[in-house]
Amino acid sequence: MQELGRYLHLNVQPESMNILLVALPDTDLEKVAGDITKEYSVKTDTFAIDLTGKGAPEK
């Protein structure tokens, strides 16, 4: 999260962007989204998926 936090801090005007976080299932994705929302006052949505599975990209 440090890299994403640094990017947001240096490059994003918080009121101008929403964020969609995509990661593998069973990660701390919801926690990271909450931390980002709290720290940067942006709206975050999450999508947990394993894109390596057959047919996953179509989901």
Backbone as XML, in Angstrom:
<?xml version="1.0"?>
<chain id="A" units="angstrom">
  <residue number="1" name="MET">
    <atom name="N" x="0.816" y="-1.198" z="0.000"/>
    <atom name="CA" x="0.000" y="0.000" z="0.000"/>
    <atom name="C" x="0.855" y="1.256" z="0.000"/>
  </residue>
  <residue number="2" name="GLN">
    <atom name="N" x="2.086" y="1.179" z="0.419"/>
    <atom name="CA" x="2.929" y="2.364" z="0.465"/>
    <atom name="C" x="3.068" y="3.000" z="-0.909"/>
  </residue>
  <residue number="3" name="GLU">
    <atom name="N" x="3.252" y="2.179" z="-1.949"/>
    <atom name="CA" x="3.421" y="2.731" z="-3.294"/>
    <atom name="C" x="2.152" y="3.433" z="-3.762"/>
  </residue>
  <residue number="4" name="LEU">
    <atom name="N" x="1.014" y="2.807" z="-3.515"/>
    <atom name="CA" x="-0.253" y="3.425" z="-3.903"/>
    <atom name="C" x="-0.504" y="4.697" z="-3.109"/>
  </residue>
  <residue number="5" name="GLY">
    <atom name="N" x="-0.229" y="4.650" z="-1.815"/>
    <atom name="CA" x="-0.394" y="5.841" z="-0.984"/>
    <atom name="C" x="0.491" y="6.978" z="-1.446"/>
  </residue>
  <residue number="6" name="ARG">
    <atom name="N" x="1.727" y="6.676" z="-1.782"/>
    <atom name="CA" x="2.657" y="7.702" z="-2.273"/>
    <atom name="C" x="2.146" y="8.293" z="-3.587"/>
  </residue>
  <residue number="7" name="TYR">
    <atom name="N" x="1.676" y="7.441" z="-4.491"/>
    <atom name="CA" x="1.136" y="7.918" z="-5.755"/>
    <atom name="C" x="-0.049" y="8.846" z="-5.518"/>
  </residue>
  <residue number="8" name="LEU">
    <atom name="N" x="-0.979" y="8.419" z="-4.680"/>
    <atom name="CA" x="-2.142" y="9.253" z="-4.400"/>
    <atom name="C" x="-1.731" y="10.598" z="-3.817"/>
  </residue>
  <residue number="9" name="HIS">
    <atom name="N" x="-0.808" y="10.557" z="-2.893"/>
    <atom name="CA" x="-0.356" y="11.776" z="-2.227"/>
    <atom name="C" x="0.280" y="12.747" z="-3.221"/>
  </residue>
  <residue number="10" name="LEU">
    <atom name="N" x="1.056" y="12.234" z="-4.146"/>
    <atom name="CA" x="1.800" y="13.097" z="-5.064"/>
    <atom name="C" x="1.041" y="13.479" z="-6.328"/>
  </residue>
  <residue number="11" name="ASN">
    <atom name="N" x="0.073" y="12.667" z="-6.746"/>
    <atom name="CA" x="-0.482" y="12.842" z="-8.084"/>
    <atom name="C" x="-1.986" y="13.034" z="-8.185"/>
  </residue>
  <residue number="12" name="VAL">
    <atom name="N" x="-2.713" y="12.830" z="-7.128"/>
    <atom name="CA" x="-4.178" y="12.833" z="-7.242"/>
    <atom name="C" x="-4.783" y="13.915" z="-6.375"/>
  </residue>
  <residue number="13" name="GLN">
    <atom name="N" x="-5.717" y="14.636" z="-6.962"/>
    <atom name="CA" x="-6.528" y="15.538" z="-6.159"/>
    <atom name="C" x="-7.684" y="14.690" z="-5.652"/>
  </residue>
  <residue number="14" name="PRO">
    <atom name="N" x="-7.726" y="14.421" z="-4.350"/>
    <atom name="CA" x="-8.669" y="13.438" z="-3.813"/>
    <atom name="C" x="-10.113" y="13.607" z="-4.250"/>
  </residue>
  <residue number="15" name="GLU">
    <atom name="N" x="-10.571" y="14.815" z="-4.391"/>
    <atom name="CA" x="-11.973" y="14.998" z="-4.739"/>
    <atom name="C" x="-12.259" y="14.690" z="-6.200"/>
  </residue>
  <residue number="16" name="SER">
    <atom name="N" x="-11.230" y="14.390" z="-6.990"/>
    <atom name="CA" x="-11.434" y="14.222" z="-8.423"/>
    <atom name="C" x="-11.393" y="12.771" z="-8.888"/>
  </residue>
  <residue number="17" name="MET">
    <atom name="N" x="-11.208" y="11.797" z="-7.979"/>
    <atom name="CA" x="-11.018" y="10.439" z="-8.443"/>
    <atom name="C" x="-11.603" y="9.414" z="-7.475"/>
  </residue>
  <residue number="18" name="ASN">
    <atom name="N" x="-12.242" y="8.414" z="-8.050"/>
    <atom name="CA" x="-12.639" y="7.230" z="-7.304"/>
    <atom name="C" x="-11.685" y="6.110" z="-7.686"/>
  </residue>
  <residue number="19" name="ILE">
    <atom name="N" x="-11.582" y="5.098" z="-6.837"/>
    <atom name="CA" x="-10.598" y="4.050" z="-7.066"/>
    <atom name="C" x="-11.271" y="2.687" z="-7.012"/>
  </residue>
  <residue number="20" name="LEU">
    <atom name="N" x="-10.926" y="1.822" z="-7.973"/>
    <atom name="CA" x="-11.338" y="0.432" z="-7.961"/>
    <atom name="C" x="-10.091" y="-0.400" z="-7.703"/>
  </residue>
  <residue number="21" name="LEU">
    <atom name="N" x="-10.093" y="-1.144" z="-6.599"/>
    <atom name="CA" x="-8.982" y="-2.011" z="-6.257"/>
    <atom name="C" x="-9.330" y="-3.437" z="-6.662"/>
  </residue>
  <residue number="22" name="VAL">
    <atom name="N" x="-8.427" y="-4.086" z="-7.385"/>
    <atom name="CA" x="-8.616" y="-5.459" z="-7.821"/>
    <atom name="C" x="-7.474" y="-6.289" z="-7.261"/>
  </residue>
  <residue number="23" name="ALA">
    <atom name="N" x="-7.812" y="-7.405" z="-6.633"/>
    <atom name="CA" x="-6.789" y="-8.275" z="-6.058"/>
    <atom name="C" x="-7.333" y="-9.691" z="-5.962"/>
  </residue>
  <residue number="24" name="LEU">
    <atom name="N" x="-6.447" y="-10.609" z="-5.629"/>
    <atom name="CA" x="-6.855" y="-11.989" z="-5.412"/>
    <atom name="C" x="-7.809" y="-12.086" z="-4.229"/>
  </residue>
  <residue number="25" name="PRO">
    <atom name="N" x="-8.682" y="-13.092" z="-4.241"/>
    <atom name="CA" x="-9.531" y="-13.327" z="-3.064"/>
    <atom name="C" x="-8.669" y="-13.637" z="-1.834"/>
  </residue>
  <residue number="26" name="ASP">
    <atom name="N" x="-9.255" y="-13.463" z="-0.690"/>
    <atom name="CA" x="-8.589" y="-13.736" z="0.586"/>
    <atom name="C" x="-7.369" y="-12.866" z="0.825"/>
  </residue>
  <residue number="27" name="THR">
    <atom name="N" x="-7.453" y="-11.630" z="0.403"/>
    <atom name="CA" x="-6.415" y="-10.646" z="0.708"/>
    <atom name="C" x="-7.043" y="-9.594" z="1.621"/>
  </residue>
  <residue number="28" name="ASP">
    <atom name="N" x="-6.278" y="-8.645" z="2.034"/>
    <atom name="CA" x="-6.786" y="-7.567" z="2.885"/>
    <atom name="C" x="-7.357" y="-6.427" z="2.045"/>
  </residue>
  <residue number="29" name="LEU">
    <atom name="N" x="-7.984" y="-6.755" z="0.954"/>
    <atom name="CA" x="-8.459" y="-5.747" z="0.015"/>
    <atom name="C" x="-9.421" y="-4.756" z="0.657"/>
  </residue>
  <residue number="30" name="GLU">
    <atom name="N" x="-10.371" y="-5.241" z="1.430"/>
    <atom name="CA" x="-11.339" y="-4.339" z="2.074"/>
    <atom name="C" x="-10.652" y="-3.414" z="3.078"/>
  </residue>
  <residue number="31" name="LYS">
    <atom name="N" x="-9.673" y="-3.935" z="3.798"/>
    <atom name="CA" x="-8.933" y="-3.110" z="4.750"/>
    <atom name="C" x="-8.150" y="-2.025" z="4.028"/>
  </residue>
  <residue number="32" name="VAL">
    <atom name="N" x="-7.485" y="-2.404" z="2.947"/>
    <atom name="CA" x="-6.722" y="-1.425" z="2.163"/>
    <atom name="C" x="-7.655" y="-0.358" z="1.620"/>
  </residue>
  <residue number="33" name="ALA">
    <atom name="N" x="-8.807" y="-0.767" z="1.107"/>
    <atom name="CA" x="-9.786" y="0.194" z="0.587"/>
    <atom name="C" x="-10.235" y="1.155" z="1.680"/>
  </residue>
  <residue number="34" name="GLY">
    <atom name="N" x="-10.515" y="0.618" z="2.859"/>
    <atom name="CA" x="-10.907" y="1.477" z="3.977"/>
    <atom name="C" x="-9.814" y="2.443" z="4.380"/>
  </residue>
  <residue number="35" name="ASP">
    <atom name="N" x="-8.583" y="1.960" z="4.403"/>
    <atom name="CA" x="-7.454" y="2.824" z="4.742"/>
    <atom name="C" x="-7.294" y="3.956" z="3.731"/>
  </residue>
  <residue number="36" name="ILE">
    <atom name="N" x="-7.442" y="3.625" z="2.447"/>
    <atom name="CA" x="-7.312" y="4.639" z="1.394"/>
    <atom name="C" x="-8.440" y="5.665" z="1.510"/>
  </residue>
  <residue number="37" name="THR">
    <atom name="N" x="-9.666" y="5.188" z="1.711"/>
    <atom name="CA" x="-10.795" y="6.104" z="1.861"/>
    <atom name="C" x="-10.581" y="7.045" z="3.037"/>
  </residue>
  <residue number="38" name="LYS">
    <atom name="N" x="-10.150" y="6.494" z="4.139"/>
    <atom name="CA" x="-9.927" y="7.293" z="5.343"/>
    <atom name="C" x="-8.805" y="8.317" z="5.144"/>
  </residue>
  <residue number="39" name="GLU">
    <atom name="N" x="-7.713" y="7.874" z="4.560"/>
    <atom name="CA" x="-6.528" y="8.734" z="4.413"/>
    <atom name="C" x="-6.703" y="9.807" z="3.346"/>
  </residue>
  <residue number="40" name="TYR">
    <atom name="N" x="-7.363" y="9.454" z="2.219"/>
    <atom name="CA" x="-7.387" y="10.362" z="1.072"/>
    <atom name="C" x="-8.767" y="10.882" z="0.714"/>
  </residue>
  <residue number="41" name="SER">
    <atom name="N" x="-9.782" y="10.530" z="1.469"/>
    <atom name="CA" x="-11.148" y="11.003" z="1.228"/>
    <atom name="C" x="-11.614" y="10.739" z="-0.199"/>
  </residue>
  <residue number="42" name="VAL">
    <atom name="N" x="-11.339" y="9.546" z="-0.693"/>
    <atom name="CA" x="-11.811" y="9.132" z="-2.016"/>
    <atom name="C" x="-12.745" y="7.947" z="-1.837"/>
  </residue>
  <residue number="43" name="LYS">
    <atom name="N" x="-13.599" y="7.718" z="-2.816"/>
    <atom name="CA" x="-14.484" y="6.559" z="-2.797"/>
    <atom name="C" x="-13.709" y="5.381" z="-3.364"/>
  </residue>
  <residue number="44" name="THR">
    <atom name="N" x="-13.748" y="4.252" z="-2.669"/>
    <atom name="CA" x="-13.080" y="3.053" z="-3.162"/>
    <atom name="C" x="-14.077" y="1.917" z="-3.288"/>
  </residue>
  <residue number="45" name="ASP">
    <atom name="N" x="-13.936" y="1.148" z="-4.348"/>
    <atom name="CA" x="-14.683" y="-0.089" z="-4.540"/>
    <atom name="C" x="-13.664" y="-1.199" z="-4.683"/>
  </residue>
  <residue number="46" name="THR">
    <atom name="N" x="-14.075" y="-2.419" z="-4.406"/>
    <atom name="CA" x="-13.159" y="-3.546" z="-4.504"/>
    <atom name="C" x="-13.761" y="-4.650" z="-5.356"/>
  </residue>
  <residue number="47" name="PHE">
    <atom name="N" x="-12.872" y="-5.426" z="-5.956"/>
    <atom name="CA" x="-13.268" y="-6.572" z="-6.758"/>
    <atom name="C" x="-12.214" y="-7.641" z="-6.549"/>
  </residue>
  <residue number="48" name="ALA">
    <atom name="N" x="-12.558" y="-8.678" z="-5.794"/>
    <atom name="CA" x="-11.624" y="-9.765" z="-5.511"/>
    <atom name="C" x="-11.866" y="-10.902" z="-6.494"/>
  </residue>
  <residue number="49" name="ILE">
    <atom name="N" x="-10.847" y="-11.197" z="-7.303"/>
    <atom name="CA" x="-10.988" y="-12.244" z="-8.323"/>
    <atom name="C" x="-9.612" y="-12.792" z="-8.682"/>
  </residue>
  <residue number="50" name="ASP">
    <atom name="N" x="-9.580" y="-14.072" z="-9.005"/>
    <atom name="CA" x="-8.371" y="-14.703" z="-9.531"/>
    <atom name="C" x="-8.494" y="-14.712" z="-11.046"/>
  </residue>
  <residue number="51" name="LEU">
    <atom name="N" x="-7.802" y="-13.825" z="-11.714"/>
    <atom name="CA" x="-7.933" y="-13.686" z="-13.166"/>
    <atom name="C" x="-7.205" y="-14.776" z="-13.938"/>
  </residue>
  <residue number="52" name="THR">
    <atom name="N" x="-6.514" y="-15.677" z="-13.245"/>
    <atom name="CA" x="-5.814" y="-16.762" z="-13.937"/>
    <atom name="C" x="-6.734" y="-17.940" z="-14.215"/>
  </residue>
  <residue number="53" name="GLY">
    <atom name="N" x="-7.889" y="-17.974" z="-13.581"/>
    <atom name="CA" x="-8.817" y="-19.091" z="-13.774"/>
    <atom name="C" x="-9.498" y="-19.031" z="-15.131"/>
  </residue>
  <residue number="54" name="LYS">
    <atom name="N" x="-9.890" y="-20.197" z="-15.634"/>
    <atom name="CA" x="-10.566" y="-20.273" z="-16.936"/>
    <atom name="C" x="-11.870" y="-19.475" z="-16.889"/>
  </residue>
  <residue number="55" name="GLY">
    <atom name="N" x="-12.041" y="-18.569" z="-17.823"/>
    <atom name="CA" x="-13.250" y="-17.764" z="-17.908"/>
    <atom name="C" x="-13.296" y="-16.573" z="-16.966"/>
  </residue>
  <residue number="56" name="ALA">
    <atom name="N" x="-12.289" y="-16.410" z="-16.132"/>
    <atom name="CA" x="-12.296" y="-15.326" z="-15.147"/>
    <atom name="C" x="-12.363" y="-13.936" z="-15.770"/>
  </residue>
  <residue number="57" name="PRO">
    <atom name="N" x="-11.620" y="-13.662" z="-16.843"/>
    <atom name="CA" x="-11.700" y="-12.304" z="-17.399"/>
    <atom name="C" x="-13.096" y="-11.904" z="-17.869"/>
  </residue>
  <residue number="58" name="GLU">
    <atom name="N" x="-13.929" y="-12.876" z="-18.222"/>
    <atom name="CA" x="-15.285" y="-12.567" z="-18.677"/>
    <atom name="C" x="-16.201" y="-12.178" z="-17.518"/>
  </residue>
  <residue number="59" name="LYS">
    <atom name="N" x="-15.811" y="-12.532" z="-16.299"/>
    <atom name="CA" x="-16.645" y="-12.214" z="-15.140"/>
    <atom name="C" x="-16.655" y="-10.731" z="-14.949"/>
  </residue>
</chain>
